[in-house]
Amino acid sequence: MILKVRVRPGAREESVRELSGDELEVRVSAPPQKGKANERVRELLAEHFGVSRSRVRILKGESSRRKLIEIDL
């Protein structure tokens, strides 16, 4: 499954929210520095979809708030 993800780093509360059919908003408390926010996004999406973190890959947008993420279900 490939999803468009909009990331909000530095959020007070962490959450995963559906914006449209294939787009999610992921709020993470981690700062957007040294890949910390990306790792937390992967962890939250893995929890949300019930898969291991290794099955969640960022295909595009490593340094952007808009990402294309693949989840191997």
mmJSON file of the N, C-alpha and C atoms, coordinates in Angstrom:
{"data_MODEL":{"atom_site":{
"group_PDB":["ATOM","ATOM","ATOM","ATOM","ATOM","ATOM","ATOM","ATOM","ATOM","ATOM","ATOM","ATOM","ATOM","ATOM","ATOM","ATOM","ATOM","ATOM","ATOM","ATOM","ATOM","ATOM","ATOM","ATOM","ATOM","ATOM","ATOM","ATOM","ATOM","ATOM","ATOM","ATOM","ATOM","ATOM","ATOM","ATOM","ATOM","ATOM","ATOM","ATOM","ATOM","ATOM","ATOM","ATOM","ATOM","ATOM","ATOM","ATOM","ATOM","ATOM","ATOM","ATOM","ATOM","ATOM","ATOM","ATOM","ATOM","ATOM","ATOM","ATOM","ATOM","ATOM","ATOM","ATOM","ATOM","ATOM","ATOM","ATOM","ATOM","ATOM","ATOM","ATOM","ATOM","ATOM","ATOM","ATOM","ATOM","ATOM","ATOM","ATOM","ATOM","ATOM","ATOM","ATOM","ATOM","ATOM","ATOM","ATOM","ATOM","ATOM","ATOM","ATOM","ATOM","ATOM","ATOM","ATOM","ATOM","ATOM","ATOM","ATOM","ATOM","ATOM","ATOM","ATOM","ATOM","ATOM","ATOM","ATOM","ATOM","ATOM","ATOM","ATOM","ATOM","ATOM","ATOM","ATOM","ATOM","ATOM","ATOM","ATOM","ATOM","ATOM","ATOM","ATOM","ATOM","ATOM","ATOM","ATOM","ATOM","ATOM","ATOM","ATOM","ATOM","ATOM","ATOM","ATOM","ATOM","ATOM","ATOM","ATOM","ATOM","ATOM","ATOM","ATOM","ATOM","ATOM","ATOM","ATOM","ATOM","ATOM","ATOM","ATOM","ATOM","ATOM","ATOM","ATOM","ATOM","ATOM","ATOM","ATOM","ATOM","ATOM","ATOM","ATOM","ATOM","ATOM","ATOM","ATOM","ATOM","ATOM","ATOM","ATOM","ATOM","ATOM","ATOM","ATOM","ATOM","ATOM","ATOM","ATOM","ATOM","ATOM","ATOM","ATOM","ATOM","ATOM","ATOM","ATOM","ATOM","ATOM","ATOM","ATOM","ATOM","ATOM","ATOM","ATOM","ATOM","ATOM","ATOM","ATOM","ATOM","ATOM","ATOM","ATOM","ATOM","ATOM","ATOM","ATOM","ATOM","ATOM","ATOM","ATOM","ATOM","ATOM","ATOM","ATOM","ATOM","ATOM","ATOM"],
"id":[1,2,3,4,5,6,7,8,9,10,11,12,13,14,15,16,17,18,19,20,21,22,23,24,25,26,27,28,29,30,31,32,33,34,35,36,37,38,39,40,41,42,43,44,45,46,47,48,49,50,51,52,53,54,55,56,57,58,59,60,61,62,63,64,65,66,67,68,69,70,71,72,73,74,75,76,77,78,79,80,81,82,83,84,85,86,87,88,89,90,91,92,93,94,95,96,97,98,99,100,101,102,103,104,105,106,107,108,109,110,111,112,113,114,115,116,117,118,119,120,121,122,123,124,125,126,127,128,129,130,131,132,133,134,135,136,137,138,139,140,141,142,143,144,145,146,147,148,149,150,151,152,153,154,155,156,157,158,159,160,161,162,163,164,165,166,167,168,169,170,171,172,173,174,175,176,177,178,179,180,181,182,183,184,185,186,187,188,189,190,191,192,193,194,195,196,197,198,199,200,201,202,203,204,205,206,207,208,209,210,211,212,213,214,215,216,217,218,219],
"type_symbol":["N","C","C","N","C","C","N","C","C","N","C","C","N","C","C","N","C","C","N","C","C","N","C","C","N","C","C","N","C","C","N","C","C","N","C","C","N","C","C","N","C","C","N","C","C","N","C","C","N","C","C","N","C","C","N","C","C","N","C","C","N","C","C","N","C","C","N","C","C","N","C","C","N","C","C","N","C","C","N","C","C","N","C","C","N","C","C","N","C","C","N","C","C","N","C","C","N","C","C","N","C","C","N","C","C","N","C","C","N","C","C","N","C","C","N","C","C","N","C","C","N","C","C","N","C","C","N","C","C","N","C","C","N","C","C","N","C","C","N","C","C","N","C","C","N","C","C","N","C","C","N","C","C","N","C","C","N","C","C","N","C","C","N","C","C","N","C","C","N","C","C","N","C","C","N","C","C","N","C","C","N","C","C","N","C","C","N","C","C","N","C","C","N","C","C","N","C","C","N","C","C","N","C","C","N","C","C","N","C","C","N","C","C","N","C","C","N","C","C"],
"label_atom_id":["N","CA","C","N","CA","C","N","CA","C","N","CA","C","N","CA","C","N","CA","C","N","CA","C","N","CA","C","N","CA","C","N","CA","C","N","CA","C","N","CA","C","N","CA","C","N","CA","C","N","CA","C","N","CA","C","N","CA","C","N","CA","C","N","CA","C","N","CA","C","N","CA","C","N","CA","C","N","CA","C","N","CA","C","N","CA","C","N","CA","C","N","CA","C","N","CA","C","N","CA","C","N","CA","C","N","CA","C","N","CA","C","N","CA","C","N","CA","C","N","CA","C","N","CA","C","N","CA","C","N","CA","C","N","CA","C","N","CA","C","N","CA","C","N","CA","C","N","CA","C","N","CA","C","N","CA","C","N","CA","C","N","CA","C","N","CA","C","N","CA","C","N","CA","C","N","CA","C","N","CA","C","N","CA","C","N","CA","C","N","CA","C","N","CA","C","N","CA","C","N","CA","C","N","CA","C","N","CA","C","N","CA","C","N","CA","C","N","CA","C","N","CA","C","N","CA","C","N","CA","C","N","CA","C","N","CA","C","N","CA","C","N","CA","C","N","CA","C","N","CA","C","N","CA","C"],
"label_alt_id":[null,null,null,null,null,null,null,null,null,null,null,null,null,null,null,null,null,null,null,null,null,null,null,null,null,null,null,null,null,null,null,null,null,null,null,null,null,null,null,null,null,null,null,null,null,null,null,null,null,null,null,null,null,null,null,null,null,null,null,null,null,null,null,null,null,null,null,null,null,null,null,null,null,null,null,null,null,null,null,null,null,null,null,null,null,null,null,null,null,null,null,null,null,null,null,null,null,null,null,null,null,null,null,null,null,null,null,null,null,null,null,null,null,null,null,null,null,null,null,null,null,null,null,null,null,null,null,null,null,null,null,null,null,null,null,null,null,null,null,null,null,null,null,null,null,null,null,null,null,null,null,null,null,null,null,null,null,null,null,null,null,null,null,null,null,null,null,null,null,null,null,null,null,null,null,null,null,null,null,null,null,null,null,null,null,null,null,null,null,null,null,null,null,null,null,null,null,null,null,null,null,null,null,null,null,null,null,null,null,null,null,null,null,null,null,null,null,null,null],
"label_comp_id":["MET","MET","MET","ILE","ILE","ILE","LEU","LEU","LEU","LYS","LYS","LYS","VAL","VAL","VAL","ARG","ARG","ARG","VAL","VAL","VAL","ARG","ARG","ARG","PRO","PRO","PRO","GLY","GLY","GLY","ALA","ALA","ALA","ARG","ARG","ARG","GLU","GLU","GLU","GLU","GLU","GLU","SER","SER","SER","VAL","VAL","VAL","ARG","ARG","ARG","GLU","GLU","GLU","LEU","LEU","LEU","SER","SER","SER","GLY","GLY","GLY","ASP","ASP","ASP","GLU","GLU","GLU","LEU","LEU","LEU","GLU","GLU","GLU","VAL","VAL","VAL","ARG","ARG","ARG","VAL","VAL","VAL","SER","SER","SER","ALA","ALA","ALA","PRO","PRO","PRO","PRO","PRO","PRO","GLN","GLN","GLN","LYS","LYS","LYS","GLY","GLY","GLY","LYS","LYS","LYS","ALA","ALA","ALA","ASN","ASN","ASN","GLU","GLU","GLU","ARG","ARG","ARG","VAL","VAL","VAL","ARG","ARG","ARG","GLU","GLU","GLU","LEU","LEU","LEU","LEU","LEU","LEU","ALA","ALA","ALA","GLU","GLU","GLU","HIS","HIS","HIS","PHE","PHE","PHE","GLY","GLY","GLY","VAL","VAL","VAL","SER","SER","SER","ARG","ARG","ARG","SER","SER","SER","ARG","ARG","ARG","VAL","VAL","VAL","ARG","ARG","ARG","ILE","ILE","ILE","LEU","LEU","LEU","LYS","LYS","LYS","GLY","GLY","GLY","GLU","GLU","GLU","SER","SER","SER","SER","SER","SER","ARG","ARG","ARG","ARG","ARG","ARG","LYS","LYS","LYS","LEU","LEU","LEU","ILE","ILE","ILE","GLU","GLU","GLU","ILE","ILE","ILE","ASP","ASP","ASP","LEU","LEU","LEU"],
"label_asym_id":["A","A","A","A","A","A","A","A","A","A","A","A","A","A","A","A","A","A","A","A","A","A","A","A","A","A","A","A","A","A","A","A","A","A","A","A","A","A","A","A","A","A","A","A","A","A","A","A","A","A","A","A","A","A","A","A","A","A","A","A","A","A","A","A","A","A","A","A","A","A","A","A","A","A","A","A","A","A","A","A","A","A","A","A","A","A","A","A","A","A","A","A","A","A","A","A","A","A","A","A","A","A","A","A","A","A","A","A","A","A","A","A","A","A","A","A","A","A","A","A","A","A","A","A","A","A","A","A","A","A","A","A","A","A","A","A","A","A","A","A","A","A","A","A","A","A","A","A","A","A","A","A","A","A","A","A","A","A","A","A","A","A","A","A","A","A","A","A","A","A","A","A","A","A","A","A","A","A","A","A","A","A","A","A","A","A","A","A","A","A","A","A","A","A","A","A","A","A","A","A","A","A","A","A","A","A","A","A","A","A","A","A","A","A","A","A","A","A","A"],
"label_entity_id":["1","1","1","1","1","1","1","1","1","1","1","1","1","1","1","1","1","1","1","1","1","1","1","1","1","1","1","1","1","1","1","1","1","1","1","1","1","1","1","1","1","1","1","1","1","1","1","1","1","1","1","1","1","1","1","1","1","1","1","1","1","1","1","1","1","1","1","1","1","1","1","1","1","1","1","1","1","1","1","1","1","1","1","1","1","1","1","1","1","1","1","1","1","1","1","1","1","1","1","1","1","1","1","1","1","1","1","1","1","1","1","1","1","1","1","1","1","1","1","1","1","1","1","1","1","1","1","1","1","1","1","1","1","1","1","1","1","1","1","1","1","1","1","1","1","1","1","1","1","1","1","1","1","1","1","1","1","1","1","1","1","1","1","1","1","1","1","1","1","1","1","1","1","1","1","1","1","1","1","1","1","1","1","1","1","1","1","1","1","1","1","1","1","1","1","1","1","1","1","1","1","1","1","1","1","1","1","1","1","1","1","1","1","1","1","1","1","1","1"],
"label_seq_id":[1,1,1,2,2,2,3,3,3,4,4,4,5,5,5,6,6,6,7,7,7,8,8,8,9,9,9,10,10,10,11,11,11,12,12,12,13,13,13,14,14,14,15,15,15,16,16,16,17,17,17,18,18,18,19,19,19,20,20,20,21,21,21,22,22,22,23,23,23,24,24,24,25,25,25,26,26,26,27,27,27,28,28,28,29,29,29,30,30,30,31,31,31,32,32,32,33,33,33,34,34,34,35,35,35,36,36,36,37,37,37,38,38,38,39,39,39,40,40,40,41,41,41,42,42,42,43,43,43,44,44,44,45,45,45,46,46,46,47,47,47,48,48,48,49,49,49,50,50,50,51,51,51,52,52,52,53,53,53,54,54,54,55,55,55,56,56,56,57,57,57,58,58,58,59,59,59,60,60,60,61,61,61,62,62,62,63,63,63,64,64,64,65,65,65,66,66,66,67,67,67,68,68,68,69,69,69,70,70,70,71,71,71,72,72,72,73,73,73],
"pdbx_PDB_ins_code":[null,null,null,null,null,null,null,null,null,null,null,null,null,null,null,null,null,null,null,null,null,null,null,null,null,null,null,null,null,null,null,null,null,null,null,null,null,null,null,null,null,null,null,null,null,null,null,null,null,null,null,null,null,null,null,null,null,null,null,null,null,null,null,null,null,null,null,null,null,null,null,null,null,null,null,null,null,null,null,null,null,null,null,null,null,null,null,null,null,null,null,null,null,null,null,null,null,null,null,null,null,null,null,null,null,null,null,null,null,null,null,null,null,null,null,null,null,null,null,null,null,null,null,null,null,null,null,null,null,null,null,null,null,null,null,null,null,null,null,null,null,null,null,null,null,null,null,null,null,null,null,null,null,null,null,null,null,null,null,null,null,null,null,null,null,null,null,null,null,null,null,null,null,null,null,null,null,null,null,null,null,null,null,null,null,null,null,null,null,null,null,null,null,null,null,null,null,null,null,null,null,null,null,null,null,null,null,null,null,null,null,null,null,null,null,null,null,null,null],
"Cartn_x":[0.847,0.0,0.9,0.577,1.339,0.423,0.906,0.115,0.842,0.054,0.588,0.443,1.498,1.478,1.938,1.175,1.535,1.991,3.217,3.803,3.799,3.423,3.459,4.425,5.712,6.67,6.509,6.983,6.938,5.546,4.643,3.262,3.189,2.186,1.984,1.493,0.587,0.043,0.325,0.652,0.918,-0.369,-0.563,-1.77,-1.594,-2.466,-2.566,-4.011,-4.226,-5.58,-5.724,-6.852,-7.113,-7.64,-7.001,-7.452,-8.345,-7.964,-8.759,-8.461,-8.952,-8.795,-7.386,-6.421,-5.044,-4.072,-4.589,-3.718,-3.963,-2.862,-2.93,-2.174,-2.571,-1.794,-1.238,0.07,0.718,1.364,0.931,1.507,2.469,3.696,4.709,5.323,5.71,6.321,7.807,8.401,9.837,10.144,11.309,11.702,12.169,12.086,12.522,14.037,14.775,16.237,16.845,17.835,18.596,17.709,16.6,15.739,14.854,14.819,14.021,12.531,12.036,10.613,10.273,11.14,10.888,10.792,11.681,11.641,10.35,9.932,8.691,7.481,7.5,6.42,6.332,7.472,7.489,6.931,7.31,6.817,5.303,4.799,3.357,2.549,3.028,2.306,2.345,3.459,3.55,2.537,2.442,1.448,0.032,-0.229,-1.563,-2.038,-1.133,-1.5,-1.184,-0.616,-0.347,0.746,1.788,2.925,4.21,5.311,6.585,7.119,7.969,8.514,9.311,9.911,10.717,9.866,8.551,7.653,7.125,7.587,7.184,8.41,8.304,9.431,9.022,9.909,9.69,10.263,9.387,9.814,10.294,9.621,9.901,9.625,10.452,10.186,10.901,12.087,12.855,13.006,13.207,13.431,12.265,11.097,9.914,8.802,7.85,6.698,5.697,5.765,4.903,5.727,5.236,5.985,5.13,5.799,5.167,5.716,4.823,5.247,4.616,5.439,4.969,4.867,3.719,3.518,3.275,4.133,4.057,3.16,1.89,0.923,0.995],
"Cartn_y":[-1.165,0.0,1.237,2.179,3.427,4.576,5.381,6.479,7.805,8.862,10.22,10.616,11.153,11.503,12.942,13.681,15.05,14.996,15.383,15.272,16.626,16.612,17.81,17.526,17.86,17.617,18.627,18.253,19.153,19.346,18.41,18.526,18.222,18.755,18.469,17.045,16.614,15.252,14.516,13.239,12.434,11.767,11.74,11.119,10.782,9.881,9.544,9.81,10.634,11.03,10.94,10.409,10.297,11.625,12.126,13.365,13.056,12.043,11.583,10.102,9.509,8.078,7.55,8.248,7.754,8.759,9.714,10.71,10.753,10.734,10.782,11.998,12.452,13.457,12.769,12.852,12.243,13.355,13.479,14.478,13.758,14.261,13.657,14.724,14.322,15.273,15.458,14.529,14.601,15.805,16.401,17.539,17.064,17.922,17.541,17.676,17.0,17.086,15.698,15.46,14.208,12.978,13.113,11.974,11.514,12.262,11.853,11.82,12.839,12.88,11.753,11.481,10.396,9.051,8.795,7.529,7.412,8.508,8.471,8.281,8.871,8.666,7.183,6.559,5.125,4.301,4.64,3.916,4.061,5.276,5.509,4.809,4.857,4.184,2.67,2.142,0.702,0.294,1.073,0.807,0.895,1.94,2.19,1.043,0.512,-0.547,-1.946,-2.052,-3.354,-4.151,-3.468,-4.135,-3.705,-4.386,-3.991,-2.747,-2.015,-0.77,-1.018,-2.187,-2.496,-2.612,-2.731,-2.843,-1.485,-0.421,0.945,1.656,2.06,2.712,4.065,5.034,6.347,6.29,6.379,6.31,7.66,8.709,10.049,11.065,12.098,13.175,13.054,12.45,12.308,13.635,14.722,16.018,16.985,16.437,17.255,16.861,17.757,17.409,16.549,16.579,15.723,14.531,13.345,12.126,11.121,10.233,9.09,7.884,7.133,6.041,4.74,3.687,2.35,1.518,0.845,-0.055,-1.442,-2.365,-3.736,-4.523,-4.683,-5.359,-6.857],
"Cartn_z":[0.0,0.0,0.0,-0.854,-0.917,-0.506,0.43,0.98,0.845,0.696,0.784,2.247,2.812,4.23,4.405,5.18,5.551,7.01,7.277,8.616,9.309,10.583,11.43,12.586,12.425,13.508,14.636,15.821,16.966,17.539,17.289,17.776,19.275,19.938,21.364,21.569,20.695,20.786,19.49,19.602,18.417,17.955,16.635,16.096,14.626,14.162,12.744,12.367,11.341,10.956,9.448,9.007,7.57,7.036,5.98,5.342,4.15,3.385,2.245,2.058,1.0,0.779,0.889,0.313,0.345,0.958,1.724,2.356,3.854,4.608,6.062,6.575,7.765,8.477,9.711,9.887,11.044,11.855,13.099,14.002,14.94,14.998,15.864,16.758,17.959,18.887,18.606,17.879,17.574,16.682,16.888,16.042,14.668,13.671,12.321,12.159,13.02,12.996,13.038,12.192,12.162,12.007,11.277,10.989,12.136,13.236,14.4,14.079,13.385,13.036,12.065,11.098,10.145,10.854,11.804,12.541,13.337,13.952,14.741,13.834,12.634,11.663,11.319,11.048,10.725,11.884,13.121,14.294,14.443,14.318,14.47,13.381,12.142,11.06,11.232,11.706,11.965,13.034,14.107,15.159,14.592,13.834,13.283,12.388,11.56,10.622,11.14,12.34,12.944,12.247,11.813,11.168,11.881,11.575,12.17,11.46,12.16,11.611,10.338,10.214,9.027,7.765,7.922,6.772,6.31,6.931,6.57,5.994,4.728,4.047,3.494,3.63,3.027,1.619,0.628,-0.766,-1.28,-0.832,-1.343,-0.238,-0.147,0.796,2.126,2.149,3.394,4.134,3.397,4.041,3.832,3.538,3.291,4.263,4.456,5.297,4.543,3.234,2.409,1.954,2.274,1.991,1.247,0.55,-0.083,0.665,1.308,2.178,1.725,1.71,1.351,2.62,2.773,3.901,3.334,3.697,3.22,4.169,3.802,4.683,4.6],
"occupancy":[1.0,1.0,1.0,1.0,1.0,1.0,1.0,1.0,1.0,1.0,1.0,1.0,1.0,1.0,1.0,1.0,1.0,1.0,1.0,1.0,1.0,1.0,1.0,1.0,1.0,1.0,1.0,1.0,1.0,1.0,1.0,1.0,1.0,1.0,1.0,1.0,1.0,1.0,1.0,1.0,1.0,1.0,1.0,1.0,1.0,1.0,1.0,1.0,1.0,1.0,1.0,1.0,1.0,1.0,1.0,1.0,1.0,1.0,1.0,1.0,1.0,1.0,1.0,1.0,1.0,1.0,1.0,1.0,1.0,1.0,1.0,1.0,1.0,1.0,1.0,1.0,1.0,1.0,1.0,1.0,1.0,1.0,1.0,1.0,1.0,1.0,1.0,1.0,1.0,1.0,1.0,1.0,1.0,1.0,1.0,1.0,1.0,1.0,1.0,1.0,1.0,1.0,1.0,1.0,1.0,1.0,1.0,1.0,1.0,1.0,1.0,1.0,1.0,1.0,1.0,1.0,1.0,1.0,1.0,1.0,1.0,1.0,1.0,1.0,1.0,1.0,1.0,1.0,1.0,1.0,1.0,1.0,1.0,1.0,1.0,1.0,1.0,1.0,1.0,1.0,1.0,1.0,1.0,1.0,1.0,1.0,1.0,1.0,1.0,1.0,1.0,1.0,1.0,1.0,1.0,1.0,1.0,1.0,1.0,1.0,1.0,1.0,1.0,1.0,1.0,1.0,1.0,1.0,1.0,1.0,1.0,1.0,1.0,1.0,1.0,1.0,1.0,1.0,1.0,1.0,1.0,1.0,1.0,1.0,1.0,1.0,1.0,1.0,1.0,1.0,1.0,1.0,1.0,1.0,1.0,1.0,1.0,1.0,1.0,1.0,1.0,1.0,1.0,1.0,1.0,1.0,1.0,1.0,1.0,1.0,1.0,1.0,1.0,1.0,1.0,1.0,1.0,1.0,1.0],
"B_iso_or_equiv":[0.0,0.0,0.0,0.0,0.0,0.0,0.0,0.0,0.0,0.0,0.0,0.0,0.0,0.0,0.0,0.0,0.0,0.0,0.0,0.0,0.0,0.0,0.0,0.0,0.0,0.0,0.0,0.0,0.0,0.0,0.0,0.0,0.0,0.0,0.0,0.0,0.0,0.0,0.0,0.0,0.0,0.0,0.0,0.0,0.0,0.0,0.0,0.0,0.0,0.0,0.0,0.0,0.0,0.0,0.0,0.0,0.0,0.0,0.0,0.0,0.0,0.0,0.0,0.0,0.0,0.0,0.0,0.0,0.0,0.0,0.0,0.0,0.0,0.0,0.0,0.0,0.0,0.0,0.0,0.0,0.0,0.0,0.0,0.0,0.0,0.0,0.0,0.0,0.0,0.0,0.0,0.0,0.0,0.0,0.0,0.0,0.0,0.0,0.0,0.0,0.0,0.0,0.0,0.0,0.0,0.0,0.0,0.0,0.0,0.0,0.0,0.0,0.0,0.0,0.0,0.0,0.0,0.0,0.0,0.0,0.0,0.0,0.0,0.0,0.0,0.0,0.0,0.0,0.0,0.0,0.0,0.0,0.0,0.0,0.0,0.0,0.0,0.0,0.0,0.0,0.0,0.0,0.0,0.0,0.0,0.0,0.0,0.0,0.0,0.0,0.0,0.0,0.0,0.0,0.0,0.0,0.0,0.0,0.0,0.0,0.0,0.0,0.0,0.0,0.0,0.0,0.0,0.0,0.0,0.0,0.0,0.0,0.0,0.0,0.0,0.0,0.0,0.0,0.0,0.0,0.0,0.0,0.0,0.0,0.0,0.0,0.0,0.0,0.0,0.0,0.0,0.0,0.0,0.0,0.0,0.0,0.0,0.0,0.0,0.0,0.0,0.0,0.0,0.0,0.0,0.0,0.0,0.0,0.0,0.0,0.0,0.0,0.0,0.0,0.0,0.0,0.0,0.0,0.0],
"pdbx_formal_charge":[null,null,null,null,null,null,null,null,null,null,null,null,null,null,null,null,null,null,null,null,null,null,null,null,null,null,null,null,null,null,null,null,null,null,null,null,null,null,null,null,null,null,null,null,null,null,null,null,null,null,null,null,null,null,null,null,null,null,null,null,null,null,null,null,null,null,null,null,null,null,null,null,null,null,null,null,null,null,null,null,null,null,null,null,null,null,null,null,null,null,null,null,null,null,null,null,null,null,null,null,null,null,null,null,null,null,null,null,null,null,null,null,null,null,null,null,null,null,null,null,null,null,null,null,null,null,null,null,null,null,null,null,null,null,null,null,null,null,null,null,null,null,null,null,null,null,null,null,null,null,null,null,null,null,null,null,null,null,null,null,null,null,null,null,null,null,null,null,null,null,null,null,null,null,null,null,null,null,null,null,null,null,null,null,null,null,null,null,null,null,null,null,null,null,null,null,null,null,null,null,null,null,null,null,null,null,null,null,null,null,null,null,null,null,null,null,null,null,null],
"auth_seq_id":[1,1,1,2,2,2,3,3,3,4,4,4,5,5,5,6,6,6,7,7,7,8,8,8,9,9,9,10,10,10,11,11,11,12,12,12,13,13,13,14,14,14,15,15,15,16,16,16,17,17,17,18,18,18,19,19,19,20,20,20,21,21,21,22,22,22,23,23,23,24,24,24,25,25,25,26,26,26,27,27,27,28,28,28,29,29,29,30,30,30,31,31,31,32,32,32,33,33,33,34,34,34,35,35,35,36,36,36,37,37,37,38,38,38,39,39,39,40,40,40,41,41,41,42,42,42,43,43,43,44,44,44,45,45,45,46,46,46,47,47,47,48,48,48,49,49,49,50,50,50,51,51,51,52,52,52,53,53,53,54,54,54,55,55,55,56,56,56,57,57,57,58,58,58,59,59,59,60,60,60,61,61,61,62,62,62,63,63,63,64,64,64,65,65,65,66,66,66,67,67,67,68,68,68,69,69,69,70,70,70,71,71,71,72,72,72,73,73,73],
"auth_comp_id":["MET","MET","MET","ILE","ILE","ILE","LEU","LEU","LEU","LYS","LYS","LYS","VAL","VAL","VAL","ARG","ARG","ARG","VAL","VAL","VAL","ARG","ARG","ARG","PRO","PRO","PRO","GLY","GLY","GLY","ALA","ALA","ALA","ARG","ARG","ARG","GLU","GLU","GLU","GLU","GLU","GLU","SER","SER","SER","VAL","VAL","VAL","ARG","ARG","ARG","GLU","GLU","GLU","LEU","LEU","LEU","SER","SER","SER","GLY","GLY","GLY","ASP","ASP","ASP","GLU","GLU","GLU","LEU","LEU","LEU","GLU","GLU","GLU","VAL","VAL","VAL","ARG","ARG","ARG","VAL","VAL","VAL","SER","SER","SER","ALA","ALA","ALA","PRO","PRO","PRO","PRO","PRO","PRO","GLN","GLN","GLN","LYS","LYS","LYS","GLY","GLY","GLY","LYS","LYS","LYS","ALA","ALA","ALA","ASN","ASN","ASN","GLU","GLU","GLU","ARG","ARG","ARG","VAL","VAL","VAL","ARG","ARG","ARG","GLU","GLU","GLU","LEU","LEU","LEU","LEU","LEU","LEU","ALA","ALA","ALA","GLU","GLU","GLU","HIS","HIS","HIS","PHE","PHE","PHE","GLY","GLY","GLY","VAL","VAL","VAL","SER","SER","SER","ARG","ARG","ARG","SER","SER","SER","ARG","ARG","ARG","VAL","VAL","VAL","ARG","ARG","ARG","ILE","ILE","ILE","LEU","LEU","LEU","LYS","LYS","LYS","GLY","GLY","GLY","GLU","GLU","GLU","SER","SER","SER","SER","SER","SER","ARG","ARG","ARG","ARG","ARG","ARG","LYS","LYS","LYS","LEU","LEU","LEU","ILE","ILE","ILE","GLU","GLU","GLU","ILE","ILE","ILE","ASP","ASP","ASP","LEU","LEU","LEU"],
"auth_asym_id":["A","A","A","A","A","A","A","A","A","A","A","A","A","A","A","A","A","A","A","A","A","A","A","A","A","A","A","A","A","A","A","A","A","A","A","A","A","A","A","A","A","A","A","A","A","A","A","A","A","A","A","A","A","A","A","A","A","A","A","A","A","A","A","A","A","A","A","A","A","A","A","A","A","A","A","A","A","A","A","A","A","A","A","A","A","A","A","A","A","A","A","A","A","A","A","A","A","A","A","A","A","A","A","A","A","A","A","A","A","A","A","A","A","A","A","A","A","A","A","A","A","A","A","A","A","A","A","A","A","A","A","A","A","A","A","A","A","A","A","A","A","A","A","A","A","A","A","A","A","A","A","A","A","A","A","A","A","A","A","A","A","A","A","A","A","A","A","A","A","A","A","A","A","A","A","A","A","A","A","A","A","A","A","A","A","A","A","A","A","A","A","A","A","A","A","A","A","A","A","A","A","A","A","A","A","A","A","A","A","A","A","A","A","A","A","A","A","A","A"],
"auth_atom_id":["N","CA","C","N","CA","C","N","CA","C","N","CA","C","N","CA","C","N","CA","C","N","CA","C","N","CA","C","N","CA","C","N","CA","C","N","CA","C","N","CA","C","N","CA","C","N","CA","C","N","CA","C","N","CA","C","N","CA","C","N","CA","C","N","CA","C","N","CA","C","N","CA","C","N","CA","C","N","CA","C","N","CA","C","N","CA","C","N","CA","C","N","CA","C","N","CA","C","N","CA","C","N","CA","C","N","CA","C","N","CA","C","N","CA","C","N","CA","C","N","CA","C","N","CA","C","N","CA","C","N","CA","C","N","CA","C","N","CA","C","N","CA","C","N","CA","C","N","CA","C","N","CA","C","N","CA","C","N","CA","C","N","CA","C","N","CA","C","N","CA","C","N","CA","C","N","CA","C","N","CA","C","N","CA","C","N","CA","C","N","CA","C","N","CA","C","N","CA","C","N","CA","C","N","CA","C","N","CA","C","N","CA","C","N","CA","C","N","CA","C","N","CA","C","N","CA","C","N","CA","C","N","CA","C","N","CA","C","N","CA","C","N","CA","C","N","CA","C","N","CA","C","N","CA","C"],
"pdbx_PDB_model_num":[1,1,1,1,1,1,1,1,1,1,1,1,1,1,1,1,1,1,1,1,1,1,1,1,1,1,1,1,1,1,1,1,1,1,1,1,1,1,1,1,1,1,1,1,1,1,1,1,1,1,1,1,1,1,1,1,1,1,1,1,1,1,1,1,1,1,1,1,1,1,1,1,1,1,1,1,1,1,1,1,1,1,1,1,1,1,1,1,1,1,1,1,1,1,1,1,1,1,1,1,1,1,1,1,1,1,1,1,1,1,1,1,1,1,1,1,1,1,1,1,1,1,1,1,1,1,1,1,1,1,1,1,1,1,1,1,1,1,1,1,1,1,1,1,1,1,1,1,1,1,1,1,1,1,1,1,1,1,1,1,1,1,1,1,1,1,1,1,1,1,1,1,1,1,1,1,1,1,1,1,1,1,1,1,1,1,1,1,1,1,1,1,1,1,1,1,1,1,1,1,1,1,1,1,1,1,1,1,1,1,1,1,1,1,1,1,1,1,1]
}}}
